[in-house]
Amino acid sequence: SGYFYQTTMMSSHTLRVLSSIAVRSSRAARQSTCNVTNITRAAFSAQPAAHDKPLTPGIGLGKTSTGLVGLDVDHDAVPKMITKYQALLDKLAASDMPPTAQYRINVEKIARYRIAAAQENLDDPEKVEELCNCGQVEELVVQADNEMKVMDMYLRNRWWELVKPVDIEYNPSDEDGGHGDVEWGDTPDGEKK
């Protein structure tokens, strides 16, 4: 009977604790609902603010989804693009990678182009997406982050030193590159095995 009394007391105590948690959660939920309601009323009022343009669903500030799992809408993506692509250019400028390295040339061209597109169209993310032609502005921010990771590896490992020049014959003398006399299955110089 002592065990039963102790279990009942613990259960009673547990119920009181759970009850007080539920009351606090209920109050917090009501307060949260009131705050959300006030925010919702302010954000989705029938009367647009004097300085705001009317929202168009799915476009600009009216965009609610990227349609890509794990990639949320970011209404500040265009300014973030400028910051992140400029960081790529700054890191390249501070590095000892030669200006003739093809990786550096490519990254600089892409970063400068995307910065210019973003600066010229700060309030028009759809135009930035159209000009860059590499996905949504949120994806372009992710691409800049990923490029920074690649650049860190490239600089740390000095991979530009591994790239060797290759001689390319642009106009071979024979139409087939000088290999027309070799048949599949034949060994060089007529040797048979």
Salt bridges, closest charged atoms under 4 A:
ASP52 OD1 - HIS51 NE2 3.10
ASP74 OD2 - LYS80 NZ 2.77
ASP96 OD2 - ARG158 NH1 2.45
GLU108 OE2 - ARG104 NE 2.99
GLU108 OE1 - ARG112 NH1 3.87
GLU129 OE2 - LYS63 NZ 3.83
GLU130 OE2 - LYS127 NZ 3.79
GLU138 OE1 - LYS63 NZ 2.93
ASP145 OD1 - LYS84 NZ 2.77
ASP152 OD1 - LYS91 NZ 2.55
GLU161 OE2 - ARG158 NH2 2.74
